[in-house]
Every structure is written in C-alpha cells, then in structure tokens.
C-alpha cells in the first residue's frame, strides 16, 4: 500500500461517524423532582467510567438504578434528514422531524447541564427543561404538570425548535444519543460533552496535514512525479 493510500485510509477512518456499542448503568440522580417524576441530569457509569451526567429524553419507558443495559451511541450530528436513523428511538419514519426534534432536545440538554440546581429556582428550571425535552417526543409527559408549569415547559420546547430551525445537525456534534438495545430495555438518554475537538478528528487533521507535507517534499525531490 502506498504512503498516500495509507494516510488517506487513516484519515477516512478517523473522520467516520462516531457510533459505538457501550454498557451503561444508572447510579444516581443529580436533578430534582417535579410532577412526581425525577428529572435530570442523572449519574451513570458508561464502560466503567463513573459519574457521567446524562439526560433522559424518554418519558414513558422505565429505568432502574443499578441495572446495566447495552446502549448504542449516535451523535446528533450523524442524523441525516430526510433519511431517518433507525437506531435512535423516536421519529423513525420521519427523518425531518427526527432531525429537528433531536436538535431541539440537544439544545435543551446543553441548557439543562448548565443550570445551577443548588437553588430552588435552579431545580425548577432544570426540571422544566427536562419536561420540555420529554414533550418533544411524547406530549403526554406534560400531563404530570400544573397548568402554569406545562405552559412554561411547552414554551421552552417551542423556543428550542425555533432556535434550531436555522441550524444544522453539525452544530450539535458534542451531544450524543444513548439508545438502549433493545429499545424497550430502558429509557434513552442524551450525553453532552464539552465542545472541543475530539481526539479522532484531531488525529485525522494531523494525518492529512502530514500527507500534504509529504506530497510537497516528494514533489520537490522528484520533479512533481505522481
């Protein structure tokens, strides 16, 4: 294999959509409770790494602390309308709705992770943001709230949908969807990572840069022979 093909193969592999099979165990609740339901974020252990904050987007399925389930990780940025992604739980028959609603959920999840829930106001806001996420996928979630709480949660969901209407899924490469396998085994969760360059993408960039440098040096030595 030539050096050009080798570098190109490494770059392609590093830039491929990030999806992986993992194990996840819910270990605790970091959020509050509203409408008789615990809201996020929750704590989880994923592939042995403890204390990871995750946010539930699935209101109707049950999950249990201490139970380990298999999950598949899909980056929100890997959703591609109009073709629906059949790995994630919701809107498998409507790619456009799937893309918009998962982007809105990711938008709300980023807001929720940033809420200081050490205060009563913060706990209420965090809970309402989680209900807004649930409402994007299951409108019956709002029935647990009072009229004023429902209006606020629906308002947050509408604001999120409006905010992402001019964006693309690439804006949410730092948010992953953790879907249980099988889907009925557990709730689905969102994982928000800090928005910084991932190691595989950085490695791919460095490989491409090195390939470019190799091409330049080789052309100088052999008179632009391919």
C-alpha positions in Angstrom: 0.0 0.0 0.0 1.4 3.4 -1.0 2.0 6.1 1.7 -0.8 8.2 0.1 -3.4 5.4 0.4 -2.2 4.6 3.9 -2.6 8.1 5.2 -5.9 8.5 3.3 -7.3 5.3 4.9 -6.4 6.5 8.4 -8.0 9.9 7.8 -11.2 8.3 6.5 -11.5 6.0 9.5 -10.9 8.8 11.9 -13.5 11.0 10.3 -16.1 8.3 10.0 -19.4 8.9 12.0 -18.8 8.1 15.7 -21.3 5.3 16.7 -20.4 2.7 19.2 -21.9 0.0 21.4 -21.5 0.6 25.1 -22.7 -0.5 28.5 -24.4 1.9 30.8 -25.5 1.7 34.5 -27.6 4.4 36.1 -26.1 5.2 39.5 -27.9 8.3 40.9 -30.0 11.4 40.3 -28.4 14.8 40.2 -31.6 16.7 39.4 -34.8 17.3 41.3 -38.4 16.0 41.1 -41.4 17.7 39.5 -44.9 16.3 38.9 -43.9 13.2 40.9 -41.1 12.4 38.4 -37.3 12.6 38.9 -35.7 14.9 36.4 -32.2 15.2 35.1 -29.4 15.1 35.0 -28.8 11.6 36.2 -25.5 10.0 37.0 -24.3 7.0 35.0 -21.4 4.7 34.7 -20.5 4.1 31.0 -18.0 1.5 30.0 -16.5 1.7 33.5 -16.2 5.5 33.6 -18.2 6.7 36.6 -20.1 10.0 37.4 -21.1 10.8 33.9 -24.1 13.2 33.6 -26.9 12.0 31.3 -30.3 13.4 30.5 -33.4 11.4 29.8 -35.4 12.1 26.6 -37.8 9.2 27.0 -40.8 9.8 29.4 -42.7 6.6 29.1 -40.1 3.8 29.5 -38.9 2.7 32.9 -35.2 2.7 34.0 -33.8 1.4 37.3 -30.8 2.5 39.3 -28.1 -0.2 39.4 -29.2 -2.0 36.2 -26.8 -2.3 33.4 -28.0 -2.1 29.8 -26.4 -2.1 26.4 -26.7 1.2 24.6 -25.7 2.4 21.2 -24.2 5.9 21.0 -25.2 8.1 18.0 -24.0 11.7 17.6 -26.8 14.1 16.9 -24.5 15.4 14.1 -24.8 12.0 12.4 -28.6 12.3 11.9 -29.3 12.9 8.2 -32.7 14.1 7.0 -34.7 13.1 5.0 -33.5 9.6 5.8 -34.5 8.6 9.4 -32.0 6.9 11.7 -33.5 3.6 12.8 -31.0 3.2 15.7 -32.4 6.0 17.8 -35.8 5.6 19.4 -38.0 8.4 18.0 -39.4 9.5 14.6 -38.0 6.5 12.8 -40.5 7.1 10.0 -39.9 10.9 9.5 -36.3 12.0 9.0 -37.0 15.7 9.0 -39.0 15.6 12.3 -36.3 13.3 13.8 -33.6 15.8 12.9 -35.4 18.8 14.2 -36.6 17.3 17.4 -33.3 15.7 18.4 -31.5 19.0 17.6 -34.1 20.8 19.9 -33.5 18.2 22.6 -29.8 18.7 22.3 -30.2 22.4 22.5 -32.3 22.0 25.7 -29.9 19.4 27.1 -27.0 21.8 26.8 -29.0 24.5 28.7 -30.0 21.9 31.4 -26.4 20.8 32.0 -25.5 24.4 32.6 -28.3 25.1 35.2 -27.1 25.6 38.8 -29.5 23.3 40.7 -28.3 24.2 44.2 -31.2 26.7 44.4 -34.9 26.1 44.4 -35.3 28.2 41.2 -32.5 26.3 39.5 -34.1 23.0 40.4 -37.4 24.1 39.0 -35.8 25.4 35.8 -33.9 22.2 35.3 -37.0 20.1 35.8 -39.0 22.2 33.3 -36.2 21.9 30.7 -36.3 18.1 31.1 -40.1 18.1 30.6 -39.6 20.2 27.5 -37.2 17.5 26.2 -39.8 14.8 27.0 -42.5 16.8 25.4 -40.7 16.9 22.1 -41.1 13.2 21.8 -44.1 12.4 24.0 -46.8 15.1 24.6 -48.4 13.1 27.4 -45.4 14.0 29.6 -47.0 17.4 30.2 -50.0 15.9 31.9 -47.9 15.5 35.1 -47.5 19.2 35.4 -49.8 22.0 36.6 -51.2 24.4 34.0 -48.6 27.1 34.6 -45.7 24.6 34.6 -47.0 23.0 31.4 -47.1 26.4 29.7 -43.5 27.1 30.7 -42.2 23.7 29.6 -44.1 24.0 26.3 -42.6 27.4 25.8 -39.1 26.1 26.3 -39.7 23.4 23.8 -41.1 25.9 21.3 -38.1 28.2 21.9 -35.7 25.3 21.2 -37.4 24.3 18.0 -37.3 27.9 16.8 -33.6 28.3 17.8 -32.5 25.2 15.8 -34.6 25.9 12.7 -31.7 27.8 11.1 -29.1 25.4 12.3 -27.8 22.0 11.1 -27.0 18.8 13.0 -23.3 19.7 12.7 -24.0 22.3 15.4 -24.5 19.5 17.9 -21.5 17.2 17.4 -20.9 17.4 21.2 -24.3 15.8 22.0 -24.8 12.0 21.7 -27.9 9.9 21.9 -27.6 6.8 24.0 -30.2 4.3 22.8 -30.8 1.0 24.6 -30.6 -2.2 22.7 -33.3 -3.5 22.6 -35.1 -0.2 22.6 -37.7 -1.3 25.2 -34.9 -2.2 27.7 -34.5 1.2 29.2 -35.0 4.9 28.6 -33.0 6.7 26.0 -30.5 9.4 27.2 -28.6 12.3 25.9 -24.9 12.9 26.7 -23.4 16.4 26.5 -19.7 16.6 26.0 -17.6 19.8 26.3 -17.4 21.4 22.8 -13.8 20.8 22.0 -12.0 18.9 19.2 -12.2 15.2 19.7 -9.1 13.1 19.5 -10.1 11.2 16.4 -10.8 14.3 14.4 -7.6 16.0 15.6 -5.7 12.9 14.6 -7.3 12.9 11.2 -6.4 16.5 10.7 -2.8 15.9 11.7 -2.6 12.9 9.3 -4.0 15.0 6.4 -1.5 17.8 7.2 1.3 15.3 7.3 0.2 13.8 4.0 0.2 17.3 2.5 3.7 18.0 3.7 4.9 14.6 2.3 3.4 15.4 -1.1 5.1 18.8 -1.2 8.5 17.4 -0.2 8.3 14.5 -2.6 7.3 16.7 -5.5 10.3 18.9 -4.8 12.6 15.9 -4.9 11.3 14.1 -8.0 10.0 16.9 -10.1 6.3 16.6 -9.5 6.2 12.9 -10.4 2.9 11.3 -9.2 
